[in-house]
Amino acid sequence: MEFIKPYIDNRELSWLKFNQRVLEEATDSSVPLFERLRFVYIFCNNLDEFFMVRVGYLRERKSLKKDVVDNKTNLTAGEQLKLITEKASELISVKDGIYAKIIEQLSDAGIEKIDLRNKISKEDEEFLAEYFVVEVLPMLTPTIIDKKFPVPFLRNKEIYIAVILKSGDSPKRSLGILPATPSGAFERVVWLPPKNGKTRFALIEHLIMRFADKVYANHEITDRNIFRITRNADIDAEEALYDHDLDFRGVMEELLKKRKKSAPVRIEFDFGGKAVRTAVVEQLNLNLSENFIFAQSAPLDMSFIFRLEERIKPYSELFFPALNPQQSPYIRESEQITRQTERGDILLFYPYESIKPFIRLLEEAANDKDVFSIKITLYRVASDSKIINALISAAENGKRVLALVELRARFDEENNINWSKRLEDAGVRVIYGPEHLKVHSKLLLITKKNGSSVKYFTQVGTGNYNERTSRLYTDLSLLTANHDIGLDAEAVFDALSAGNTVETAKMLWVAPLFLKSRAIAMFNAEIARGSGGYIGLKLNSLTDKDIIEKLVEASGKGVKIDLLVRGICCLVAGVAGYTENIRVISIVGRFLEHSRVYIFGTGERSEVYISSADFMTRNTERRIEVAAPIRNPLIKARLIDDFNTMFADNVKAHAQNAEGGYEKIRIRAGGKLNSQIYFYKRAYENARLIEEKKRTRNKFIGFIKGLFKK
């Protein structure tokens, strides 16, 4: 199957290549053993979401009378689904092998998984049989599917045991189904008595499958298996608005209920029980063809590792060494954040530097008598958010607080609905933004009024206002007192309050109306310089066809282009006649690369922006996104230097080749460079220098005080 242009890759296949890079981390012997198991979990969790969203979307496209082709590769939805399932099957097989090897090595390290699908010792059999009868059996609700009993509803991603039942001499066979996902009734991980100094465990689904005979005591079980269904999660909020006489929050609540019952897009089985596989697919009327049925030997749900982690924490050698976000060298603990920002822009770099100064900014604003209003866009927040608490405090203290809560943030909808209610109850004005546009920007505006004087303090970020993910994702957070940026931010919030988006701004770039056009104008300026031009982009994904074509044009004119793209990259670098001057690398490591940085030009003429926007069509044309210029020369130089450091990474970086594949970058003569660890070491060194300066200052103050006493 040929693509139209040799420098274009299919979006879905590019994403699968990214998830393959995630899986490869589970094979890296330099990664501690349990962390390698965590990468297997991340791979599986990513694949779940991919099937729920992208495969769900493509299956709906395929069902349309007119199947519109992909605008970059000219593939129909059906053709893409075929390629997806072929590659997914290949990756699942690889994952099973990696998982088995890790489990074997964990046993050598003293943590043994007992596989109840195989033969076990008499002592373990007796212990587990008693555990099942006492702890599990009373909590099970068995089902038999026949004319008297309808097919039960099977929840998305929950684990079930299927058995084929024979009753007496009757040739008739029935299908029995048992739920095996813990719901507070029993634990997913079953701990066995230690043996030979090892911590031992089994999984509840294997236990239930092993002792299913005790549930269906009046039948003979002729075959059994474990299975799980994945349902479509590609819900359409805009379409639903026309069908409901509800407010937007009510519509989202209704849609979330509908999502739980949406059509299956995949079914997974354990490798055993082939006869029961056929019975499940046929009798449950799943409407899934063979290529959407997957068999695997690893657990269908890898989330059990978090229960395992709690028990084996004392095995410190199995985990990454602890790294904690450090104090930013730009921040003074003894001075109000807004006063520090007035002296110059501040940039926080997560997870290496702490999010605490940002939280302190909000907490100070909540109690500052001069603060008139606080406005913020919220896309994803922590479940125990201090940021939300600060906004509530501000409202209770009489500040005008406006929070745009994006209720369509995928898989965070329910969390955001709950937060929106709590914010409203506290007196915060909650809005949801334009009807057809998600608000993905990370924008905060604090307005201070003292008499006729008005001061703006603006924060623009690349990542969510989420304390938990700020320890896991690499993100940038710019704090500025620039008045023009503040005016632009005010215009953004005014437009959002009216359900619109701004048409122009002086300093900020705002999608969907002019972020993309401003970026393309910058590309054109570099194209005009030919071989003297430079473009550097750090993104999560690159899919926007217009931007890809502009980058290809720039490469053809000799412009040097460096692309740091963690995930999907539909542009293929190094293709003769098209993209010879483009390099693409992807870093997959301990932390999730999430920041977006745009660099145009080199030396003194360089211009740098940070943004919430990837160069995907959905971000540039169908979302509210914001990019902000970096005006402080020192911060600009640091961001460019950091970009170059990431491009020099030879430990966690993969380079894209001219066929669209990715290869680990080989360690060069200069030695190993893991950019993420380098940035953490720098953060620790900066924090050490801060403490050293404090001690020196305190000694000096003590010396002066001593002189006065004398």
C-alpha positions in Angstrom: 0.0 0.0 0.0 1.7 3.2 -1.2 1.4 6.6 0.4 1.1 9.7 -1.9 4.2 11.5 -0.7 7.4 9.8 0.5 7.9 12.3 3.3 4.4 11.7 4.9 3.6 9.0 7.5 0.1 8.0 8.6 -1.0 9.5 11.9 -2.2 6.2 13.4 0.9 4.2 12.4 3.2 6.9 13.6 1.4 6.8 17.0 2.0 3.0 17.1 5.7 3.6 16.5 5.7 5.9 19.4 4.1 3.3 21.7 6.7 0.8 20.4 9.4 3.2 21.7 7.6 3.2 25.1 7.7 -0.6 25.1 11.4 -0.6 24.2 12.0 1.2 27.5 10.9 -2.1 29.2 13.8 -3.9 27.6 16.5 -1.4 28.7 18.7 -3.2 31.3 19.8 0.2 32.7 16.1 0.8 33.8 15.3 -0.8 37.2 13.2 -3.9 37.0 9.9 -2.7 38.4 10.2 0.5 36.3 10.5 -1.7 33.3 7.3 -3.4 34.3 5.7 0.1 34.6 6.7 0.8 31.0 4.8 -2.3 30.0 1.8 -0.9 31.9 2.1 2.5 30.1 2.3 0.7 26.8 -0.9 -1.2 27.5 -2.7 1.8 28.9 -1.7 3.9 25.9 -3.0 1.1 23.6 -6.3 1.0 25.5 -6.9 4.7 25.0 -5.8 4.4 21.3 -8.5 1.8 20.6 -11.1 3.7 22.6 -10.5 6.9 20.8 -8.7 6.5 17.5 -10.0 3.0 16.5 -13.5 4.0 17.8 -13.4 7.1 15.5 -12.1 5.1 12.5 -14.8 2.4 12.9 -17.5 5.1 12.9 -15.9 6.6 9.8 -15.8 3.2 8.1 -19.6 2.7 8.8 -20.5 5.9 6.8 -21.7 5.5 3.3 -19.0 7.8 2.0 -15.7 6.8 3.7 -13.5 9.9 3.5 -9.8 9.2 3.1 -7.0 10.5 5.2 -5.9 13.9 3.9 -2.2 13.0 4.1 -1.9 9.4 3.1 -5.1 8.8 1.1 -6.0 5.8 3.1 -9.6 4.9 3.8 -10.7 4.2 7.4 -10.9 0.5 6.6 -7.4 0.5 5.2 -6.1 2.3 8.3 -7.9 -0.2 10.6 -6.3 -3.1 8.8 -2.8 -1.7 9.2 -3.5 -0.8 12.8 -4.7 -4.3 13.8 -1.7 -5.9 12.1 0.8 -3.7 13.9 -1.0 -3.9 17.2 -1.0 -7.7 17.0 2.7 -7.6 16.4 3.4 -5.3 19.3 1.2 -7.3 21.7 3.2 -10.4 20.9 6.4 -8.5 21.6 4.9 -7.2 24.8 4.0 -10.7 26.1 7.6 -11.8 25.6 9.0 -8.7 27.5 6.5 -9.1 30.3 7.3 -12.8 30.7 11.0 -12.0 31.0 10.4 -9.3 33.6 8.3 -11.6 35.7 11.0 -14.2 35.6 13.6 -11.6 36.7 11.3 -10.4 39.5 11.2 -13.9 40.8 15.0 -14.0 40.8 14.8 -10.7 42.8 12.5 -12.2 45.4 9.0 -11.4 44.1 7.3 -14.4 42.6 4.1 -14.4 40.6 2.3 -17.7 40.9 0.6 -18.5 37.6 -2.7 -20.3 38.4 -3.2 -21.3 34.8 -0.4 -23.9 35.4 0.2 -26.6 37.9 0.9 -25.4 41.5 1.9 -27.2 44.8 -0.6 -29.0 47.0 0.0 -26.5 49.8 -0.7 -23.5 47.5 -3.8 -25.3 46.1 -5.2 -25.8 49.5 -4.5 -22.2 50.6 -6.0 -20.7 47.5 -9.1 -22.9 47.5 -9.9 -21.9 51.1 -9.2 -18.2 50.2 -11.5 -18.5 47.2 -14.4 -20.1 49.2 -14.1 -17.6 52.1 -13.1 -14.3 50.5 -14.3 -14.5 46.9 -17.1 -16.9 46.3 -19.7 -15.1 48.4 -19.0 -11.9 46.4 -19.5 -13.4 42.9 -22.6 -13.0 40.8 -22.6 -15.7 38.2 -24.5 -15.5 35.0 -25.7 -18.2 32.6 -26.7 -17.0 29.1 -29.6 -18.8 27.5 -33.2 -18.1 26.5 -34.3 -17.4 30.0 -31.4 -15.1 30.9 -30.4 -12.2 28.6 -26.9 -11.2 27.8 -25.6 -9.1 30.7 -24.0 -5.7 30.1 -20.3 -5.9 30.1 -18.4 -2.9 31.4 -15.6 -1.2 29.5 -12.1 -2.6 30.3 -13.4 -4.8 33.1 -12.2 -8.4 33.4 -14.6 -11.3 33.1 -14.3 -15.1 33.2 -16.2 -17.0 30.5 -16.9 -20.8 30.9 -18.7 -23.3 28.7 -21.1 -25.3 30.8 -22.4 -28.9 30.3 -25.3 -30.2 32.3 -25.6 -33.9 32.7 -25.9 -35.9 29.5 -27.5 -33.1 27.5 -25.6 -32.2 24.3 -26.5 -28.5 25.0 -23.8 -26.1 26.1 -24.3 -22.9 27.9 -22.1 -19.9 28.4 -21.4 -18.7 31.9 -19.9 -15.3 32.8 -18.2 -14.2 36.1 -17.1 -10.7 36.8 -13.4 -10.6 38.0 -12.7 -6.9 38.3 -12.4 -5.9 42.0 -15.2 -3.5 43.0 -14.4 -3.2 46.7 -15.6 -6.8 47.2 -12.1 -8.4 46.8 -8.5 -7.5 45.9 -7.0 -7.8 42.5 -3.7 -9.2 44.0 -3.9 -12.3 46.1 -0.9 -12.7 48.5 0.3 -16.2 49.2 2.4 -17.2 52.2 6.1 -16.4 51.7 8.2 -19.3 50.5 12.0 -19.7 50.2 12.3 -16.0 51.3 10.1 -14.8 48.4 7.1 -12.5 48.4 4.5 -14.4 46.4 1.3 -13.3 44.7 -1.4 -14.3 42.2 -4.1 -12.4 40.3 -7.7 -12.6 41.2 -8.9 -13.4 37.6 -6.7 -16.5 37.5 -8.0 -17.6 40.9 -11.6 -17.2 39.8 -11.0 -19.0 36.6 -9.2 -21.9 38.4 -12.0 -22.4 40.9 -15.0 -21.6 38.7 -16.2 -25.2 39.2 -17.1 -24.2 42.8 -19.4 -21.4 41.4 -21.1 -23.6 38.8 -21.3 -26.7 41.0 -24.2 -28.3 39.1 -22.4 -28.1 35.8 -19.3 -29.5 34.2 -17.0 -26.8 32.8 -15.6 -28.0 29.4 -13.7 -24.8 28.6 -12.8 -21.5 30.3 -11.0 -18.2 29.5 -10.5 -14.6 30.7 -11.7 -11.8 28.5 -12.1 -8.0 28.4 -14.0 -5.7 26.1 -12.9 -2.2 25.1 -15.6 0.2 24.1 -15.6 3.3 21.9 -14.9 6.5 23.8 -15.1 8.9 20.9 -18.1 10.9 22.1 -19.3 14.0 20.2 -20.4 16.8 22.6 -21.3 19.2 19.9 -23.7 16.9 18.2 -25.3 16.1 21.6 -26.0 19.8 22.2 -28.6 19.8 19.5 -30.4 16.8 21.0 -30.8 18.0 24.6 -32.6 20.8 26.3 -29.8 20.9 29.0 -27.0 23.1 29.9 -23.5 22.0 28.7 -22.6 20.4 32.0 -25.8 18.4 31.8 -25.0 17.3 28.3 -21.6 16.1 29.3 -23.0 14.1 32.2 -25.5 12.4 29.8 -22.7 11.7 27.3 -20.5 10.1 30.0 -23.4 7.7 30.8 -23.7 6.9 27.1 -20.0 6.3 26.7 -20.1 3.5 29.2 -22.5 1.7 27.0 -21.0 2.5 23.6 -20.1 -0.1 20.9 -17.2 -2.5 21.5 -14.1 -1.8 19.4 -11.9 -4.7 20.7 -12.1 -7.9 22.7 -9.1 -9.4 24.4 -8.7 -13.0 25.6 -6.2 -15.0 27.5 -4.3 -17.5 25.2 -6.3 -20.5 26.6 -9.8 -21.7 25.9 -10.3 -21.3 22.1 -13.8 -22.9 22.2 -15.0 -20.4 24.7 -13.6 -17.5 22.7 -15.9 -18.4 19.8 -18.9 -18.8 22.1 -18.2 -15.3 23.7 -18.0 -13.5 20.4 -21.1 -15.2 18.9 -23.4 -15.2 21.9 -22.6 -11.7 23.1 -23.3 -10.3 19.6 -20.2 -8.1 19.7 -20.1 -7.4 16.0 -16.3 -7.6 15.9 -14.4 -9.2 13.0 -11.5 -11.5 13.7 -8.8 -8.8 13.4 -10.3 -7.0 16.4 -10.0 -10.1 18.6 -6.7 -10.3 20.4 -5.2 -13.2 22.4 -2.3 -12.6 24.8 -0.5 -14.4 27.6 0.2 -11.3 29.8 -2.6 -10.0 32.1 -5.3 -8.2 30.2 -5.2 -5.3 32.7 -1.7 -4.4 33.9 -2.9 -2.0 36.7 -2.3 -4.7 39.3 1.3 -3.4 39.4 0.2 -0.5 41.6 -1.0 -3.0 44.3 2.3 -4.9 43.8 4.3 -1.7 44.2 2.8 -0.9 47.6 4.1 -4.3 48.9 7.5 -4.3 47.4 8.6 -0.7 48.1 11.4 -2.0 50.5 13.1 -3.5 47.4 14.6 -0.2 46.6 16.9 -1.6 43.9 13.8 -2.3 41.8 12.9 1.4 41.5 14.3 4.6 40.1 16.2 6.6 42.8 14.0 9.3 44.3 14.2 12.6 42.5 12.3 15.6 44.0 11.5 18.9 42.2 13.9 21.6 43.4 13.5 25.3 44.2 13.8 27.5 41.1 16.9 29.7 41.1 14.6 32.5 39.9 12.4 32.4 43.1 13.1 34.0 46.4 11.1 32.4 49.2 11.0 35.6 51.3 9.4 37.8 48.7 6.0 38.0 47.2 5.9 36.3 43.7 4.3 39.3 42.0 7.0 41.6 43.2 9.7 39.3 41.9 7.8 39.1 38.6 7.8 42.9 38.3 11.6 42.9 38.3 11.7 40.4 35.4 10.1 37.4 33.8 10.4 34.0 35.6 10.4 30.6 34.0 9.7 27.4 35.9 10.8 24.1 34.4 8.9 21.1 35.6 9.5 18.4 37.0 13.0 19.5 37.7 11.8 22.7 39.4 8.8 22.7 41.8 5.3 23.9 41.0 5.1 25.4 44.5 5.9 29.0 43.4 3.0 28.9 41.0 0.7 27.7 43.8 2.1 30.3 46.1 1.3 33.0 43.5 -2.3 32.0 43.6 -2.4 31.7 47.4 -0.8 35.2 47.7 -3.3 36.6 45.2 -6.2 35.1 47.1 -5.2 37.2 50.1 -3.7 40.3 48.5 -6.0 43.3 49.1 -4.9 44.9 45.8 -5.9 41.9 43.7 -9.1 42.7 41.8 -9.6 39.5 39.7 -8.1 36.1 38.9 -8.9 34.4 35.6 -7.7 30.9 34.6 -8.3 28.1 32.1 -8.5 24.7 33.6 -8.1 21.6 31.4 -6.8 18.9 33.8 -6.3 19.3 37.5 -5.2 17.0 40.3 -7.9 15.2 42.3 -6.7 17.0 45.5 -5.9 20.3 43.8 -4.3 23.0 45.8 -4.8 25.2 42.8 -8.6 24.8 43.0 -8.4 25.5 46.7 -6.6 28.7 46.1 -9.2 29.8 43.6 -12.0 29.0 46.1 -10.2 31.0 48.8 -9.9 34.0 46.5 -13.6 33.9 45.7 -14.5 33.6 49.4 -12.2 36.6 50.0 -14.3 38.7 47.6 -12.0 38.5 44.6 -13.6 38.3 41.1 -12.6 34.8 40.1 -13.4 33.4 36.6 -12.5 29.8 35.8 -13.0 28.3 32.3 -13.4 24.6 33.0 -13.0 22.4 29.9 -15.6 19.7 30.4 -14.5 17.9 27.2 -11.0 17.1 28.5 -10.8 13.4 27.4 -11.2 11.0 30.4 -11.1 13.9 32.8 -14.7 15.0 32.1 -16.2 13.6 35.3 -13.5 15.1 37.4 -13.9 18.5 35.8 -17.7 18.4 36.1 -17.3 17.8 39.9 -14.7 20.7 40.1 -17.0 23.0 38.2 -19.8 22.4 40.7 -17.5 23.0 43.7 -16.1 26.2 42.2 -19.6 27.5 41.5 -20.7 26.7 45.0 -17.8 28.9 46.3 -18.8 31.9 44.2 -16.4 31.4 41.3 -17.8 32.3 37.9 -17.5 29.1 35.8 -17.7 29.2 32.0 -17.1 26.4 29.4 -15.9 28.3 26.4 -17.0 28.4 22.8 -19.4 25.7 21.7 -17.3 24.1 19.0 -13.8 24.7 20.4 -12.0 22.9 23.2 -10.0 25.3 25.4 -6.6 23.7 25.8 -4.6 26.8 26.6 -2.8 27.1 30.0 -3.4 30.8 30.8 -3.7 32.7 34.1 -4.3 36.4 34.5 -4.1 38.2 37.9 -5.2 41.8 37.9 -4.1 44.2 40.6 -5.8 47.6 41.1 -4.5 50.3 43.4 -6.4 53.5 42.8 -6.2 54.2 39.1 -3.2 52.0 38.6 -3.8 48.6 37.0 -1.1 45.9 36.9 -1.3 42.5 35.1 0.5 39.4 36.1 0.2 36.7 33.4 1.2 33.0 33.5 1.4 31.1 30.2 2.3 27.4 30.4 2.8 24.3 28.2 1.2 21.9 30.7 -1.8 21.5 32.9 -2.4 23.0 36.3 -1.9 19.7 38.0 0.5 19.2 40.9 0.7 15.4 40.4 1.6 15.5 36.7 4.0 18.4 37.3 6.3 15.7 38.9 6.1 13.4 35.9 5.8 15.7 32.8 8.4 18.1 31.5 6.6 21.5 31.2 7.4 25.2 31.1 5.6 27.9 33.0 6.3 31.6 32.2 5.4 34.3 34.8 5.4 37.8 33.5 4.3 41.3 34.4 4.5 42.6 30.8 1.6 44.9 30.4 1.0 44.1 26.7 0.9 40.4 27.4 -1.6 41.1 30.2 -3.8 43.1 27.8 -3.7 40.2 25.3 -4.6 37.8 28.1 -7.5 40.0 29.1 -8.8 40.1 25.6 -8.6 36.2 25.4 -10.7 35.9 28.6 -13.2 38.6 27.4 -13.7 36.6 24.2 -14.0 33.3 26.1 -16.6 34.9 28.4 -18.6 35.8 25.3 -18.2 32.3 23.8 -15.8 33.6 21.1 -12.0 33.7 20.4 -9.8 36.8 19.8 -9.1 37.7 16.2 -5.7 39.3 16.9 -3.3 40.2 19.7 -0.1 42.1 20.0 2.2 39.6 21.8 0.3 36.3 22.3 -0.5 33.9 19.5 -3.9 32.5 19.9 -5.5 29.6 18.0 -7.6 28.9 16.1 -7.6 32.3 14.4 -3.9 33.4 14.2 -1.5 31.0 16.0 -1.0 29.0 12.9 -0.7 32.0 10.5 1.9 33.7 12.8 3.9 30.5 12.9 3.8 30.2 9.1 4.9 33.8 8.8 7.9 33.0 11.0 8.6 30.0 8.8 8.5 32.2 5.7 10.9 34.6 7.3 13.4 31.8 7.7 12.7 30.5 4.2 13.7 33.9 2.9 17.1 33.5 4.5 17.7 30.2 2.7 20.6 28.2 4.1 21.0 30.9 6.8 17.6 30.1 8.2 16.8 27.9 11.2 13.7 26.4 12.7 13.6 24.4 16.0 10.4 22.9 17.3 9.7 20.8 20.4 6.3 19.2 20.2 4.3 16.2 21.4 2.9 15.6 17.9 3.2 17.0 14.4 0.2 16.2 12.0 -0.9 19.6 10.6 -0.6 19.2 6.8 -0.1 22.9 6.1 2.8 23.1 8.6 4.3 19.9 7.3 4.3 21.3 3.7 5.8 24.6 4.9 8.6 22.7 6.7 9.3 20.7 3.5 9.4 23.9 1.5 11.9 25.4 4.1 14.1 22.3 3.9 14.1 22.6 0.1 15.4 26.2 0.4 18.3 25.0 2.7 16.8 26.0 6.1 18.1 23.8 8.8 15.2 22.3 10.8 15.5 20.4 14.1 12.3 18.7 15.4 12.0 17.2 18.8 8.7 15.3 18.5 7.9 12.8 21.3 4.9 11.1 19.8 3.1 11.3 16.4 5.2 12.7 13.6 3.6 12.6 10.2 6.7 14.2 8.6 9.5 11.9 7.6 13.0 13.4 7.8 16.0 12.8 5.6 14.0 11.9 2.4 16.0 12.8 -0.7 14.7 15.7 -2.6 12.3 16.7 0.2 13.5 16.7 3.8 17.3 16.4 3.6 17.7 19.4 5.9 15.3 18.1 8.6 16.2 16.0 11.7 13.6 14.4 13.9 14.3 12.8 17.2 12.0 11.5 20.0 12.9 11.2 23.6 11.1 8.6 25.7 12.4 8.3 29.2 11.6 8.4 32.9 9.6 11.6 32.5 7.0 12.4 29.8 8.2 15.1 27.4 5.3 17.5 27.3 6.6 21.0 26.8 6.2 22.9 23.4 8.9 25.3 22.3 9.1 27.1 19.0 12.6 28.5 17.9 13.1 30.7 14.9 16.5 31.9 13.8 19.9 31.8 15.4 22.1 34.1 17.5 20.9 37.5 18.4 18.0 37.4 16.0 16.5 34.2 17.4 12.9 34.4 18.6 11.5 31.8 21.1 7.9 31.0 22.0 6.5 28.5 24.5 3.0 27.2 23.9 0.2 24.8 24.9 -0.2 23.9 21.2 1.2 21.0 19.3 1.2 21.4 15.5 -1.8 19.1 15.0 -4.8 20.3 13.0 -7.0 19.9 16.1 -4.7 22.3 18.0 -4.1 24.9 15.3 -7.7 25.0 13.9 -10.1 23.5 16.4 -8.9 24.5 19.9 -8.2 27.6 21.9 -4.4 27.6 22.3 -1.9 30.2 23.4 1.8 30.8 22.6 3.8 33.4 24.4 7.1 35.1 23.4 10.2 34.7 25.6 11.5 38.2 26.0 14.1 37.8 28.7 17.5 37.2 27.0 18.7 34.9 29.8 15.6 32.7 29.7 15.7 32.6 25.9 19.3 31.5 25.9 18.6 28.9 28.5 15.7 27.4 26.4 17.8 27.3 23.3 20.6 25.6 25.2 18.2 23.1 26.7 16.8 22.4 23.3 20.3 21.7 22.0 21.0 19.5 25.1 18.0 17.4 24.3 19.2 17.1 20.7 22.5 15.8 22.0 20.8 13.1 24.2 22.3 9.7 23.3 20.7 7.6 26.1 16.9 8.1 25.7 16.7 9.6 22.2 15.6 7.9 19.1 16.4 9.3 15.6 13.9 9.0 12.8 15.3 7.5 9.6 14.2 8.2 6.0 11.8 5.2 6.1 9.9 6.7 9.0 11.3 4.2 11.5 13.2 5.1 14.7 16.5 3.9 16.0 18.2 4.5 19.4 20.9 7.1 19.0 24.3 5.5 19.6 26.6 6.8 22.4 29.3 8.9 20.9 32.9 9.6 22.0 31.8 12.4 24.3 30.1 9.8 26.6 26.5 9.3 27.8 24.0 12.2 27.9 20.6 11.5 29.4 19.0 15.0 29.0 16.4 14.4 31.7 18.9 13.3 34.3 21.2 16.2 33.2 18.4 18.7 33.9 17.7 17.2 37.3 21.3 17.3 38.2 21.4 21.0 37.2 18.3 21.7 39.4 19.9 20.0 42.4 23.1 22.0 41.8 21.1 25.3 41.6 19.3 24.4 44.8 22.6 23.6 46.5 24.0 27.0 45.4 20.8 28.7 46.7 21.3 27.1 50.1 25.0 28.0 50.1 24.2 31.6 49.4 21.6 31.6 52.3 24.2 30.2 54.7 26.8 32.8 53.6 24.2 35.6 53.9 23.1 34.4 57.3 26.7 34.1 58.5 27.4 37.7 57.3 24.2 39.0 59.0 25.2 37.2 62.2 28.7 38.7 62.0 27.3 42.2 61.6 24.9 41.7 64.5 27.8 40.5 66.6 29.7 43.8 65.8 26.7 45.9 67.0 26.5 43.9 70.2 30.1 44.7 70.9 
